[in-house]
Amino acid sequence: MEAVARSGDYLWRFVAETEWYNEVVLSAVAPGDWWRGLPHPVQSWMRNCVGGYLLYFISGFLWCFVIYYWKRHAYIPKDAIPTNEAMKKQIVVASKAMPFYCALPTLSEYMIESGWTRSYFDISEIGFSMYLCYMAMYLIFVEFGIYWMHRELHDIKPLYKYLHATHHIYNKENTLSPFAGLAFHPLDGVLQAIPHVFALFLFPTHFRTHIALLFLEAVWTTNIHDCIHGKIWPVMGAGYHTIHHTTYRHNYGHYTIWMDWMFGTLNEPEDILKKA
């Protein structure tokens, strides 16, 4: 498979796929055909920006409507609901950073299209069982990478002061909201997602799955900043992540609690309740 993947005909399949994405998205949102004359990576970046903003605002507004208005008495105490002003500030920070975040999937697409990675185009090339095995390795590596990247953003003082502190001004239930999920310094947000790109060089990775997982980050971060503890083991849900925003020294993990358990930084929401 890898020998074939180096051929121009094979790589063109990735280019054709992203050109189709660009055509669908940009023709729908950009008036005229002016964008067709732009270099392919620039078109891809513009399309990724459209996708990133849409995911952020749709998931954020939808979830805020559910938990703060429609089901507000079922999920969150009234005094824990953030003000509209706090959410507006989070939206501004995330909106300014979004074009930088979207450079990461654009870069990974370019590297895949150039044949620099171990990505493959179709699951049938390796079979579904191997697809699942490689995807498990990919996700474990990403979980490990994000855990340590996040932890070092706290432990290395200049990184915290100049990058990660932007996100940690949201340190109480009444300042956290789904919109805080992407309210980072742009470089901070890119650094925490970059294990997805490193994984492409280590594991055979399905192209569409990789792109979907990168954009799933926007939805996932919305979820873990809503302060609702879902109690689904071993998911690193909002109950765990809210503790991270209040203690600063626990629950650095991303999708699961396993890395925090392995490296001694896990703090269970139930433990907090018992101490209260």
N, C-alpha and C positions, 0 to 999 in steps of 0.2 A: 504493500500500500504506500509506504513512504517513498519508494523509488518512483512510483507513478506520480505521487504528489508533487515531485519536483518538476514535472513536465509542464510546459506552458499551457497545453490543452486542459490539464487538470486544474491548474490555478485559475484559468479563465472562468471556471464554474463559480468560484468565490466572487470574482469581479462581477460576473453577470448577475449573481444574487443580490449584491449590494447596489448595483445599478438599478435593479428592479425596485428595491426598497426606496432608493432616492426618487425614482420616477413616481411612485405611488404617493409618497409623503409630500415632496416639494411641489409637484404639480397641483396638489390639493390646497397648499397654503401659500405658495408664492405666485403672485400675479405675473403673467407673461412667461417667456422662455429664457429670460436673461441668465438664470442660474445654470442652464445647460452648457454654457461656455466656460464655466468654472472648472478647475481641476477636480478630478474624481474624489480625492480625499477631502477637499473643501465641501463638496456636495454632501459627502457622508457625514461630515461634522455638522453641517446645517440640519440634516435629517435627524441626527442623534440629538441635537438641541431641541428640536420640535418634540421628539419622543420623550426626552427627559422632562421638559416643562409640562407636557400633558400628563405624564405619570404622576409628577409631583403634585400638581394642582388637583387632578381628578381624585387621586387617592386621599390627599389631604383634606379637601373640602368635603368629600363623601364621608370620610370617617369622622370628621369634626361634626358634621350634621347628625350622624347617628349617636355619638357619645355625648355631645354637649347640648343637643336639642331634642331629638326624637326619643332617645332612651336615657336622658341625662340623669334621672333618678335611679336607674337600674345599675349604672356602672361607676360613676364618680361622684363623691360628695361635692356639694355646691361650692364649698370653699376651696376645692382643688381645681376648679375650672379656670384656665388662664384667661386673662383679659384679651379683648380684641386687639388692643394696642401691642401686647406681647406677641401675639400671633402675627400681626403685621410686620413687626421687626424681624421675626424669624423668616417670613416670606421674602423680605428684602435681602437678607443675608444669603439665603439659599438661591434666590434669583440671580444675584450678582455672581455667585460661584458656579452656577449651572454650565455656562459655556466652557469653563475649565474642566468640570467633571466630564463633560461630553467629549473632550479631547481624548480621554482614555479609551473608550470603545472605538473611536476613530483610529487611534494608533494600533490597537489590537487587530482591527480589520485590515489595516494596511500591511501589517506584518504577516498576517495569514495569507492575504492576496499575493504577497511577495514570496511565499514559500519558506519563510524563516522559522515557522513553528511546526509542531507535530499535529496540527489540526487536520481533520478530514471532513469531507463534505457530506457523505451519506452514511447513515447507520448500517446499511446493508453491506458496506465495505468490510466491517469487522464483526458483524453479528450483534444481536441485542444483548446477549449475555456479557460479551466483552465491553459493549457500550456501558452497561451498568457498572462493571468492575472499574473501568477507567474513570467513570464519573464519580464513583465513591472515592477513588484516590485523589481526584481533582478537588472534591469538596473537603476532604480531610486536610489536604495541603492548604486550601484557602482558609479553612477555620484556624489552622495553626498559624498561618501567616498574618491574618487579621488580628488574632489574639496578641501576638508579639508586637506587631506594629502599633496597635492601640496602647499596649502596656508601655512601650518605649516612648510614646508620645506623652505619657504621664511621667515616666521616670527620668527622662532627659530634660532637664529644666528649661533650656532654651526652646526646645520643641514645644513644651507645654506653654511657655510664656507667649511665644510669638505665633503659634499655630492653634494648639488644641484648646487653649483658654477661651477662644472665640465661641466654642460650642458649650463650654461648661459654665457660662453665665446663666444657663438654664439648669438650676440645681435644686428646684423644689417642684412638688406636684403642681402647684399653681403657676409655674412658669414653663413646664414641659407641655408640649402638644405635638400632634402628628406633624406639624409644620417644622418643628425643631429637628426632625430627623435628618434633614440635609442642610441645616444651618451651621456650616463649618467654614473655616478659612479654606479657600480653594485648594491649596496644596495639601492640607490635612485630609480633605475628602478624597483626593487622588491617591495619597499614600495609603489610606486604609483600604482602597479597592484594588491596589496594584498587585496583590497576590493572585488575582484572577488572571492577570497578564503573564506573570512569571510561570504560572501553571501550564500555559500553552507550550512552553519549551521542555516541559518534563513529562507530560502525559498526552497520549493521543486524545484529542478533544473534539467533540462534534461541534461544528461551526455554529449552527443555529442555537444549540444549547448554551454555548458560551455567551453569545450575545444576549440571550434571554436571561441568563443568570446575572450578567452585569446590570441589566435594567431592573431585575428583581430587587436589587439593592435598594432602589428608590422606594419600592413598596414595603420592603422589610423594615427599613429605618422608620417609616411612618408608623408601623405597627409597634415597634419597641419603645416609642416615645409617647405612647398614649396613656401610660400609667395604669393600664388594666392588666392585672395578673391573670393570665389564662390557665395556669397550673397544668400545662401539658409537658410532662417529662419526656425527654431532656431538653426541651426547647428553651432557649435563652429569651424568654418573653419580656414584656414590659415590667413585670414585677421585679425581675432581676436587674434590668437596666435602670430602673428608677433608683435602686440601691446604689448603682454605680454613680449616678449623678448626685447622690447625697453623701457618699463616703469617699469617692474619688479613688479608692484603693481596691475595689472588688469588682467582679463580674465584667471582665474585659472582653469576654467572648462575643461571638456574633450570632450564629444560628443555634448553637447548643451550649450547654454548661460544661461540656467534657474538658475543655482546655483549662478552665478555671479550676475544675476538680483536680486535674492532673498536676497543676502547678501551684495549688494552694491558695488561690484567690477567690474561691467561691464563697458567697454569702447568700444563704437561702432567705427568701422573703418570710418564711415561717419563723426563722430564727429571730428576725427583727420583731415580729409580732409577740413572740414569747418574752422578749426583753422589755417590751413596752409596758 
